Amino acid sequence: MKKLLIGLCVGLLLAAAVITYAAYDFYCYMYTPIQKNNPQIVTFTISPGDNFDRIIDKLHKAGLVDHPFKFELIARWKKVGRKIQAGEYQFSKDIPPFWLLHALANGRVALHRITIPEGFNIRQVAERVDASGFARFEQFLSAATNPTFAKRLNVPADTFEGYLFPETYSFARTAGAEKIIRTMVGQLRKHLTPERKKRARELGFSVHEIITLASIIEKETSVAEERPLIASVFHNRLAKNMRLESDPTVIYDIEDFDGNLTRADLEKSTPYNTYKIKGLPPGPIANPGLASIRAALYPEETEYLYFVAKPDRTHHFSKTLSAHNQAVRKYQLSSGRP
């Protein structure tokens, strides 16, 4: 009987030792990188519909999981096997299995950067989105010119021209056109603070009109410090019921513009030809940055009514037509410009 008890105790101790060792080994596996000090980035994709066995197989082939059975035990213990989200992922090979599984279950997909410069119009934004691999040009342009989608996002226009705020963004490769547009519109709205909306009302403009004016300012100059001066000219002309006579508005309505603005172009009657219409065009001609929006809201106080481009890309500003004509002869005609 005594021997039996001793044998039983020894057996229990051995079992406890085995269980303890197994638990320790399991714990070490969870928090120990497969390849220590290996920062090599591995990219792989989990497709919609992949089951957990397929996911583990992909991770194994990518060199991120060396013991599929142990990895599966962690997933079962944490009950996250069915929570893993589809998408493109990027991990370094020194990530421990526990944190790898945690990232997969929380959908921490790889993010890619895209920069939208100030002054891009919708087509240029669509080209950049296409080139960056987020959505095809046609898909993005279709979404960005969809009146129903614009209405859903409370944009007071039939397209998102002017509302795709220029900035550097990070998106998952699978983000899609609508998510990208929602994010850009949301970013613009963050900058349209209550104070700025109030300022627009004080000037007698709607927010849409301010964005329209800001887009024209954006296209008229690439020199940041000139924007409040450009804005002052347009505000002064609007106050005097003068036509804006802005070349970029005419160009916006010319399909496949070749860089040569002709007299015939200026004579065409279109909604965007500010040589023909009075006031602002029906909508923005580009997506303005914050500096141009600020300029539209807070123009310099001047008496300028005209400006002309100089060879160094800055502008000469004039109060009278005669002074403006002199500047045109000096800076445009004398340099051989049409």
C-alpha positions in Angstrom: 0.0 0.0 0.0 2.8 2.3 0.9 4.6 1.6 -2.4 1.3 2.3 -4.2 1.0 5.7 -2.5 4.6 6.5 -3.3 4.1 5.5 -6.9 0.9 7.6 -7.1 2.6 10.6 -5.6 5.5 10.2 -8.0 3.1 10.0 -10.9 1.3 13.1 -9.8 4.5 15.0 -9.4 5.6 13.9 -12.9 2.2 14.9 -14.3 2.4 18.2 -12.6 6.0 18.7 -13.9 4.9 17.8 -17.4 1.9 20.2 -17.2 4.0 23.0 -15.7 6.7 22.5 -18.4 4.0 22.4 -21.1 2.4 25.6 -19.7 5.8 27.3 -19.5 6.7 26.2 -23.1 3.3 27.4 -24.3 3.8 30.8 -22.6 7.3 31.2 -24.0 6.0 30.3 -27.4 3.3 33.0 -27.3 5.7 35.8 -26.4 8.9 34.8 -28.1 9.5 36.0 -31.7 10.1 33.2 -34.2 13.1 35.0 -35.5 14.6 37.3 -32.9 16.2 40.6 -34.1 14.9 40.0 -37.6 13.1 43.2 -38.7 12.4 41.9 -42.2 8.9 43.0 -43.3 6.7 40.3 -44.7 3.6 41.2 -46.7 0.7 38.8 -47.1 -3.0 38.9 -47.8 -5.9 37.3 -46.1 -8.8 36.9 -48.6 -12.4 37.1 -47.7 -13.6 33.5 -47.1 -10.2 32.2 -46.0 -10.8 29.7 -43.2 -8.4 29.5 -40.2 -6.5 26.5 -41.6 -5.9 28.5 -44.8 -4.8 31.5 -42.8 -2.3 29.5 -40.7 -0.9 28.0 -43.9 -0.3 31.5 -45.3 1.3 32.6 -42.1 3.5 29.5 -42.1 4.6 30.0 -45.7 5.3 33.7 -44.9 7.7 32.6 -42.2 5.6 34.2 -39.4 4.4 30.9 -37.8 6.7 28.0 -37.2 4.4 25.8 -35.1 0.9 25.8 -36.6 -0.5 23.6 -33.9 0.6 25.8 -31.1 -0.6 28.9 -33.0 -4.0 27.3 -33.4 -4.1 26.4 -29.7 -3.6 30.1 -28.8 -6.4 31.1 -31.2 -8.7 28.6 -29.7 -7.8 29.6 -26.1 -8.4 33.3 -27.0 -11.4 32.4 -29.1 -10.3 34.7 -31.9 -9.9 32.2 -34.8 -13.1 33.4 -36.4 -12.4 37.1 -35.7 -9.5 37.4 -38.1 -10.2 40.0 -40.7 -9.4 40.0 -44.4 -7.0 42.4 -45.8 -3.3 43.1 -46.6 -1.0 42.8 -43.6 2.7 43.7 -43.0 4.6 42.3 -40.1 8.3 42.0 -39.2 9.5 38.5 -38.6 10.4 39.3 -35.0 6.7 39.7 -33.9 5.7 37.2 -31.2 2.8 34.8 -32.1 0.5 36.3 -29.4 0.8 39.8 -30.8 0.6 38.6 -34.4 -2.7 36.9 -33.6 -4.0 40.0 -31.7 -3.2 42.2 -34.7 -5.0 39.9 -37.1 -8.0 39.6 -34.9 -8.2 43.4 -34.7 -7.8 44.0 -38.4 -4.6 46.0 -38.2 -4.1 45.9 -41.9 -1.1 47.5 -43.7 -1.6 51.2 -44.4 -0.2 53.0 -47.4 0.3 56.7 -47.8 -1.1 58.9 -50.5 -0.5 62.6 -50.9 -3.0 64.8 -52.6 -1.4 68.2 -53.5 -3.2 71.5 -53.1 -5.0 72.5 -56.2 -5.6 69.1 -57.7 -9.0 68.8 -59.4 -11.2 65.6 -59.3 -9.6 64.0 -62.3 -6.1 64.6 -61.0 -7.1 63.1 -57.6 -8.5 60.1 -59.4 -5.3 59.7 -61.3 -3.2 59.8 -58.1 -5.6 57.3 -56.4 -5.2 55.0 -59.4 -1.4 55.3 -59.5 -1.3 54.5 -55.8 -3.2 51.3 -56.2 -6.3 52.1 -54.1 -9.0 52.2 -56.8 -9.2 52.4 -60.5 -9.4 55.8 -62.1 -12.9 55.2 -63.5 -14.2 53.8 -60.2 -13.0 56.8 -58.2 -14.2 59.4 -60.8 -17.6 57.7 -60.9 -17.9 57.9 -57.1 -16.6 61.5 -57.0 -19.1 62.7 -59.5 -22.1 60.8 -58.1 -24.8 63.3 -57.1 -26.5 60.7 -54.9 -23.3 59.9 -53.0 -22.6 63.7 -52.6 -26.1 64.2 -51.2 -25.5 61.4 -48.7 -22.5 63.2 -47.4 -24.4 66.5 -47.3 -22.2 68.1 -50.0 -24.2 70.9 -51.6 -23.2 70.0 -55.2 -23.5 67.2 -57.7 -19.8 66.3 -57.4 -17.1 66.4 -54.7 -15.0 69.0 -56.6 -13.5 71.2 -53.9 -14.4 68.9 -51.0 -11.5 66.4 -51.4 -9.1 68.1 -48.9 -5.5 68.0 -50.0 -3.3 66.2 -47.5 -1.3 63.1 -46.9 -3.5 60.2 -46.0 -2.9 56.5 -45.0 -5.4 53.9 -46.2 -5.6 50.1 -46.4 -5.1 48.9 -49.9 -8.7 47.7 -49.9 -10.1 51.0 -48.8 -12.0 51.7 -52.0 -13.1 54.9 -53.6 -16.0 55.8 -51.3 -14.0 55.4 -48.1 -11.2 57.5 -49.5 -13.7 60.2 -50.5 -15.5 60.1 -47.1 -12.2 60.5 -45.3 -11.1 63.5 -47.5 -14.5 65.2 -47.0 -14.3 64.6 -43.3 -10.9 66.2 -43.2 -12.2 69.3 -44.9 -15.0 69.5 -42.4 -12.6 69.4 -39.6 -11.1 72.7 -41.0 -14.5 74.3 -41.5 -14.8 75.3 -37.9 -17.8 77.1 -36.5 -15.7 80.3 -36.5 -14.9 80.0 -40.2 -18.5 79.2 -41.0 -19.5 82.3 -39.1 -16.9 84.4 -40.9 -18.3 83.2 -44.3 -21.8 84.3 -43.2 -20.4 87.7 -42.1 -18.9 88.1 -45.6 -22.3 87.2 -47.2 -21.1 83.9 -48.5 -22.2 80.3 -48.1 -19.5 77.7 -47.3 -19.8 76.3 -50.8 -19.1 79.8 -52.2 -16.1 80.2 -50.0 -14.7 76.9 -51.1 -15.4 77.9 -54.7 -13.6 81.2 -54.3 -10.7 79.5 -52.4 -10.3 77.1 -55.3 -9.9 80.0 -57.8 -7.3 81.6 -55.4 -5.5 78.3 -55.3 -5.2 78.0 -59.0 -4.2 81.7 -59.5 -1.0 81.5 -57.5 1.4 79.0 -56.1 3.0 81.7 -53.9 1.6 81.3 -50.4 2.1 84.9 -49.3 0.2 86.3 -52.3 -3.1 84.4 -51.6 -4.6 87.1 -49.3 -3.8 89.7 -52.0 -5.3 87.6 -54.8 -8.3 87.1 -52.5 -8.6 90.9 -52.0 -8.8 91.5 -55.8 -11.7 89.0 -56.2 -13.5 90.3 -53.1 -13.2 93.8 -54.4 -14.4 92.9 -57.9 -17.4 91.0 -56.5 -18.3 94.0 -54.3 -18.2 96.2 -57.4 -20.3 93.7 -59.4 -17.3 93.3 -61.8 -16.6 90.0 -63.6 -13.8 88.0 -62.0 -12.1 87.3 -65.3 -10.1 84.4 -64.0 -8.2 82.3 -66.6 -8.3 79.1 -64.4 -12.1 79.1 -64.4 -12.2 79.1 -68.2 -9.5 76.4 -68.3 -11.5 74.2 -66.0 -14.3 73.9 -68.5 -12.0 73.0 -71.4 -11.7 69.3 -71.9 -8.1 68.1 -72.6 -6.7 71.6 -72.2 -3.4 71.7 -74.1 -1.9 74.7 -72.2 -2.8 77.3 -74.8 -5.7 79.6 -73.7 -7.0 81.3 -76.8 -9.2 84.4 -77.4 -11.9 82.0 -78.7 -11.8 80.2 -75.3 -12.4 83.4 -73.5 -15.4 84.2 -75.7 -17.2 81.0 -75.1 -20.3 81.3 -72.9 -20.0 78.6 -70.3 -21.1 78.4 -66.6 -17.4 78.6 -65.6 -16.2 81.4 -67.9 -15.9 84.3 -65.5 -15.1 86.6 -68.5 -18.7 86.1 -69.4 -20.6 85.5 -66.2 -20.8 87.8 -63.2 -20.1 86.5 -59.7 -18.7 83.1 -58.8 -18.9 80.0 -61.1 -21.4 77.3 -59.9 -18.8 75.4 -58.0 -15.1 74.9 -57.2 -12.6 74.4 -60.0 -10.1 72.4 -57.8 -9.6 71.2 -54.2 -8.1 74.1 -52.2 -5.8 73.8 -49.3 -6.3 75.5 -45.9 -4.2 78.5 -46.9 -6.5 79.4 -49.8 -9.6 78.8 -47.6 -8.1 81.2 -45.0 -7.3 83.8 -47.8 -10.9 83.6 -49.1 -12.2 84.2 -45.5 -9.6 86.8 -44.5 -8.5 88.7 -47.6 -5.9 91.5 -47.4 -7.6 94.9 -47.2 -6.6 96.6 -50.5 -8.0 98.6 -53.3 -6.6 96.3 -55.9 -8.8 95.3 -58.8 -6.3 93.7 -61.2 -3.2 91.5 -61.2 -0.8 90.2 -63.8 1.7 87.4 -63.7 5.4 88.3 -63.6 8.2 86.1 -65.0 9.2 85.0 -61.5 5.6 83.5 -61.0 4.6 86.3 -58.6 2.1 88.9 -59.5 1.9 92.7 -60.0 -1.2 94.2 -58.5 -3.0 97.4 -59.7 -5.8 99.6 -58.6 -6.8 100.9 -62.0 -7.2 99.6 -65.5 -4.7 102.0 -66.9 -2.1 100.9 -64.4 -2.9 97.2 -65.1 -2.5 97.7 -68.9 0.9 99.2 -68.2 1.8 96.2 -66.1 0.6 93.8 -68.8 2.8 95.6 -71.4 5.8 95.4 -69.0 5.4 91.8 -67.8 3.5 90.0 -70.5 3.9 91.6 -73.9 7.6 92.5 -73.4 8.4 88.9 -72.4 6.8 87.6 -75.6 3.7 86.2 -73.9 0.4 86.3 -75.9 
